[in-house]
Amino acid sequence: VLGGGTGFVGRALTQLLQSRGHEVTHVSRHGGKDRISWEELSHSGLPPCDAVVNLAGENVLNPFRRWGDAFCREVISSRVETTKTLAKAIADAEQPPRAWVLVTGVGYYRPSPTAEYTEDSPGGDFDFFSRLVSSWEAAALIPGSPTRGVVVRSGVVLGRGGGAVSQMLWPFRLGLGGPLGSGLQPFPWIHIRDLAGIVCHALESECVQGILNGVSPSSPATSNGTFAQELAAALGRPALLPVPTWAVQAVFGAERAIMLLEGQRVVPKHTLQSGYHFIFPDLSGALKDIVA
């Protein structure tokens, strides 16, 4: 059972799970074939299943939405309330599923040009986004449940047809791309096939539990400037025009712009220890795959 299965990551995960012989039921706003609505889930409980995943969440970086109280409330409830609904359904199920996977974000860790974070590092209590991840992950906890719980903290998801790259492609194709702000800030990233792969690995591996960082192994060495150069190189274009800090703040608002102008060096220590093998460990390979 997959919450948020119709989004960018949800579509990739659904495809991967089906290719591996799993049946997938989406939880979405409206019921239908192979799907149930959130309302149905609240009233009738969880359909019989082996595992539950939640990917639901309003796109924080939607440039068409102004950052204000109403949008903040939507961002929070689309994550925390859906997670609470699924956790309650798991807790109430007569036959609880074997695994429960929640995908959150590396915004849990404090942005820093130098600190490196593993899954054991503290965080979660210094700004809107870190507190959001804390309450989101807390909503997933089911005390005393036999269901194995995994949280994947995802970096910036790179893939074809959505995510961060889709918003950047046009300026870069036109030769108008470049680093954001100073370009020195860390850029924690992951290819969409690896994020879907990590979730699938977490579902299928009985021994995996707790926190996994969903970032590529070379992501700690990637700055925003490096990313801009690699994306431009993959497109055969220059990346000469830095986007000034004020312009990023003008489009997204100061609070949201932090997500783009500051970053975290995040290491997928437990992810690698759990036996997951990355398909796209390095950035140039990931970007070539996406823009090819």
C-alpha positions as CSV (number, residue, x, y, z in Angstrom):
1,V,0.0,0.0,0.0
2,L,1.6,3.2,-1.2
3,G,0.6,6.8,-0.1
4,G,1.6,9.5,-2.6
5,G,2.1,6.9,-5.3
6,T,1.0,9.1,-8.2
7,G,3.8,11.7,-7.7
8,F,7.3,11.8,-9.3
9,V,8.9,9.3,-6.9
10,G,5.7,7.3,-6.4
11,R,5.5,6.5,-10.2
12,A,9.1,5.3,-10.3
13,L,8.7,3.2,-7.1
14,T,5.4,1.7,-8.4
15,Q,7.1,0.7,-11.6
16,L,10.0,-0.9,-9.8
17,L,7.8,-2.8,-7.3
18,Q,5.6,-4.1,-10.1
19,S,8.6,-5.2,-12.1
20,R,9.7,-7.2,-9.1
21,G,6.3,-9.0,-8.9
22,H,4.7,-6.9,-6.2
23,E,1.1,-5.7,-6.3
24,V,0.7,-2.0,-5.5
25,T,-2.4,-0.3,-4.2
26,H,-2.2,3.5,-4.1
27,V,-3.8,5.7,-1.4
28,S,-4.9,8.9,-3.1
29,R,-7.6,11.6,-2.9
30,H,-10.0,9.5,-4.9
31,G,-10.6,5.7,-5.0
32,G,-10.6,3.7,-8.2
33,K,-8.9,0.7,-9.8
34,D,-5.9,-0.4,-7.7
35,R,-6.4,2.5,-5.3
36,I,-8.3,3.6,-2.2
37,S,-9.0,7.1,-0.9
38,W,-7.5,8.5,2.3
39,E,-11.1,8.7,3.6
40,E,-11.7,5.0,2.9
41,L,-8.5,4.2,4.6
42,S,-9.5,6.2,7.7
43,H,-13.0,4.5,7.8
44,S,-12.3,1.0,6.7
45,G,-8.7,0.5,7.7
46,L,-5.8,-1.0,5.9
47,P,-6.5,-3.5,3.1
48,P,-4.5,-6.8,3.7
49,C,-0.9,-6.1,2.6
50,D,2.7,-7.0,3.4
51,A,4.0,-3.5,3.5
52,V,3.1,0.2,3.6
53,V,5.1,3.2,2.2
54,N,4.3,6.9,2.5
55,L,5.6,9.3,-0.1
56,A,2.8,11.8,0.2
57,G,3.7,15.5,0.5
58,E,2.9,18.8,-1.2
59,N,5.9,20.0,-3.3
60,V,7.6,22.5,-1.0
61,L,9.5,24.2,-3.9
62,N,6.4,24.8,-6.1
63,P,7.4,28.2,-7.5
64,F,3.7,29.0,-8.2
65,R,2.7,28.9,-4.6
66,R,3.6,31.8,-2.4
67,W,5.2,30.9,0.9
68,G,2.8,31.9,3.7
69,D,0.8,30.5,6.6
70,A,-1.7,28.7,4.4
71,F,0.9,27.0,2.3
72,C,2.9,26.0,5.4
73,R,-0.1,24.4,6.9
74,E,-0.6,22.4,3.6
75,V,3.0,21.3,3.5
76,I,2.8,20.1,7.1
77,S,-0.6,18.3,6.9
78,S,0.2,16.7,3.6
79,R,3.1,14.9,5.3
80,V,2.3,14.6,9.0
81,E,-1.5,13.9,8.7
82,T,-1.1,11.3,6.0
83,T,1.7,9.6,8.0
84,K,-0.5,9.6,11.1
85,T,-3.4,8.1,9.1
86,L,-1.3,5.3,7.8
87,A,0.4,4.6,11.2
88,K,-3.0,4.4,12.8
89,A,-4.3,2.0,10.1
90,I,-1.2,-0.2,10.7
91,A,-1.6,-0.1,14.5
92,D,-5.3,-1.1,14.1
93,A,-4.8,-3.8,11.5
94,E,-5.7,-7.4,12.6
95,Q,-2.9,-8.7,10.4
96,P,-0.2,-5.9,10.6
97,P,2.0,-5.5,7.6
98,R,5.6,-6.7,7.9
99,A,7.2,-3.4,6.9
100,W,6.4,0.4,7.1
101,V,8.6,2.8,5.2
102,L,8.4,6.6,5.3
103,V,10.4,8.9,3.0
104,T,11.3,12.2,4.6
105,G,14.2,14.6,3.9
106,V,17.8,15.6,4.7
107,G,16.4,19.0,5.9
108,Y,16.5,17.2,9.3
109,Y,20.3,18.1,9.4
110,R,21.5,21.6,10.0
111,P,23.0,23.2,6.9
112,S,26.7,23.6,7.2
113,P,29.6,24.1,4.6
114,T,31.8,21.7,6.6
115,A,29.9,19.3,8.9
116,E,29.3,15.8,7.6
117,Y,26.2,13.9,8.7
118,T,25.4,10.2,9.0
119,E,22.1,8.6,10.1
120,D,23.3,8.8,13.7
121,S,23.9,12.6,13.6
122,P,21.6,14.9,15.6
123,G,19.2,17.5,14.1
124,G,15.6,18.2,13.7
125,D,15.0,21.3,15.9
126,F,16.5,24.5,14.4
127,D,14.2,25.8,11.6
128,F,10.8,25.1,9.9
129,F,12.1,22.2,7.8
130,S,14.0,20.4,10.5
131,R,11.0,20.6,12.8
132,L,8.8,19.4,10.0
133,V,10.9,16.3,9.5
134,S,10.9,15.7,13.3
135,S,7.1,15.8,13.6
136,W,6.7,13.8,10.3
137,E,9.0,11.0,11.6
138,A,7.4,11.1,15.0
139,A,4.0,10.6,13.4
140,A,5.2,7.3,11.9
141,L,6.1,5.7,15.3
142,I,3.9,2.8,16.4
143,P,4.9,1.8,19.9
144,G,5.0,-1.9,20.5
145,S,4.2,-2.8,16.9
146,P,5.6,-5.9,15.3
147,T,5.9,-4.0,12.0
148,R,9.5,-3.2,11.0
149,G,9.9,0.6,10.6
150,V,12.3,2.3,8.2
151,V,12.7,6.0,7.5
152,V,14.6,7.1,4.3
153,R,15.8,10.8,4.5
154,S,16.0,11.8,0.9
155,G,18.3,14.4,-0.7
156,V,17.3,16.4,-3.9
157,V,15.8,13.8,-6.2
158,L,17.2,13.9,-9.8
159,G,15.3,12.2,-12.6
160,R,13.7,12.6,-16.0
161,G,10.3,14.2,-16.2
162,G,10.0,15.8,-12.8
163,G,11.9,16.8,-9.6
164,A,14.6,19.4,-9.4
165,V,16.1,18.9,-12.8
166,S,12.9,19.5,-14.7
167,Q,12.7,23.1,-13.3
168,M,16.4,23.8,-14.3
169,L,16.6,22.2,-17.7
170,W,15.3,25.1,-19.8
171,P,17.7,27.8,-18.5
172,F,20.6,25.4,-18.8
173,R,19.6,24.3,-22.3
174,L,19.5,28.0,-23.3
175,G,23.0,28.5,-21.8
176,L,21.6,30.6,-19.0
177,G,22.2,28.2,-16.2
178,G,24.6,28.5,-13.3
179,P,25.2,28.0,-9.6
180,L,22.7,29.4,-7.1
181,G,24.1,32.0,-4.7
182,S,27.8,31.4,-3.9
183,G,27.6,27.9,-5.4
184,L,29.8,26.7,-2.6
185,Q,26.9,25.2,-0.6
186,P,26.7,21.3,-0.4
187,F,24.2,19.7,-2.7
188,P,22.9,16.4,-1.3
189,W,21.4,14.6,-4.3
190,I,20.1,11.1,-5.3
191,H,19.0,9.6,-8.7
192,I,15.3,8.7,-8.7
193,R,16.1,5.1,-9.5
194,D,18.3,4.9,-6.4
195,L,15.7,6.4,-4.2
196,A,13.1,3.9,-5.5
197,G,15.8,1.2,-5.1
198,I,16.5,2.1,-1.5
199,V,12.8,1.9,-0.6
200,C,12.4,-1.4,-2.4
201,H,15.6,-2.7,-0.7
202,A,14.1,-1.6,2.7
203,L,10.9,-3.4,2.0
204,E,12.5,-6.7,0.8
205,S,15.3,-6.9,3.3
206,E,14.0,-8.2,6.6
207,C,17.0,-7.0,8.6
208,V,16.8,-3.3,7.5
209,Q,15.3,-0.9,10.0
210,G,15.7,2.6,11.4
211,I,17.1,5.5,9.5
212,L,18.7,5.4,6.0
213,N,20.1,8.4,4.3
214,G,18.8,8.6,0.7
215,V,21.7,10.4,-0.9
216,S,24.4,9.2,-3.4
217,P,27.8,8.1,-2.0
218,S,29.5,11.0,-3.8
219,S,26.9,13.5,-2.7
220,P,29.1,14.8,0.3
221,A,31.7,16.0,-2.3
222,T,29.1,17.8,-4.5
223,S,28.6,21.5,-4.2
224,N,25.8,23.5,-6.0
225,G,28.5,24.9,-8.3
226,T,29.8,21.4,-9.2
227,F,26.2,20.4,-9.9
228,A,25.7,23.4,-12.2
229,Q,28.9,22.6,-14.1
230,E,28.1,18.9,-14.5
231,L,24.5,19.6,-15.7
232,A,25.8,22.1,-18.2
233,A,28.5,19.7,-19.4
234,A,25.9,16.9,-19.8
235,L,23.9,19.3,-22.0
236,G,27.0,20.6,-23.8
237,R,26.3,24.2,-22.6
238,P,28.3,26.7,-20.5
239,A,27.3,27.4,-16.9
240,L,28.5,30.9,-16.5
241,L,25.6,32.8,-15.0
242,P,25.3,32.5,-11.3
243,V,21.8,33.1,-10.0
244,P,22.1,35.8,-7.3
245,T,20.9,35.1,-3.8
246,W,18.3,37.9,-4.0
247,A,16.7,36.3,-7.1
248,V,16.3,32.9,-5.4
249,Q,14.8,34.6,-2.4
250,A,12.5,36.7,-4.6
251,V,11.0,33.6,-6.3
252,F,10.8,31.3,-3.3
253,G,10.7,33.6,-0.2
254,A,13.6,33.8,2.3
255,E,12.5,30.7,4.4
256,R,12.2,28.3,1.4
257,A,15.3,29.8,-0.4
258,I,17.4,28.3,2.4
259,M,16.8,24.8,0.9
260,L,18.6,26.0,-2.3
261,L,21.1,28.5,-0.9
262,E,22.4,26.3,1.9
263,G,22.9,22.6,2.1
264,Q,24.2,19.6,4.1
265,R,27.0,17.1,3.5
266,V,25.1,13.8,4.1
267,V,26.7,10.4,4.0
268,P,24.6,7.2,3.3
269,K,26.5,5.2,5.9
270,H,23.8,2.9,7.1
271,T,22.4,2.6,3.6
272,L,25.7,1.2,2.3
273,Q,26.1,-1.0,5.4
274,S,22.6,-2.4,4.8
275,G,23.9,-3.8,1.5
276,Y,22.3,-1.4,-0.9
277,H,24.3,-1.0,-4.2
278,F,23.9,2.3,-5.9
279,I,23.0,2.4,-9.6
280,F,24.2,6.0,-10.0
281,P,26.9,6.7,-7.3
282,D,28.4,9.6,-9.2
283,L,26.9,12.8,-10.5
284,S,28.1,12.8,-14.1
285,G,26.6,9.3,-14.7
286,A,23.3,10.3,-13.1
287,L,23.0,13.5,-15.2
288,K,23.9,11.8,-18.4
289,D,21.2,9.2,-17.8
290,I,18.6,12.0,-17.2
291,V,19.4,14.4,-20.0
292,A,20.3,11.7,-22.6
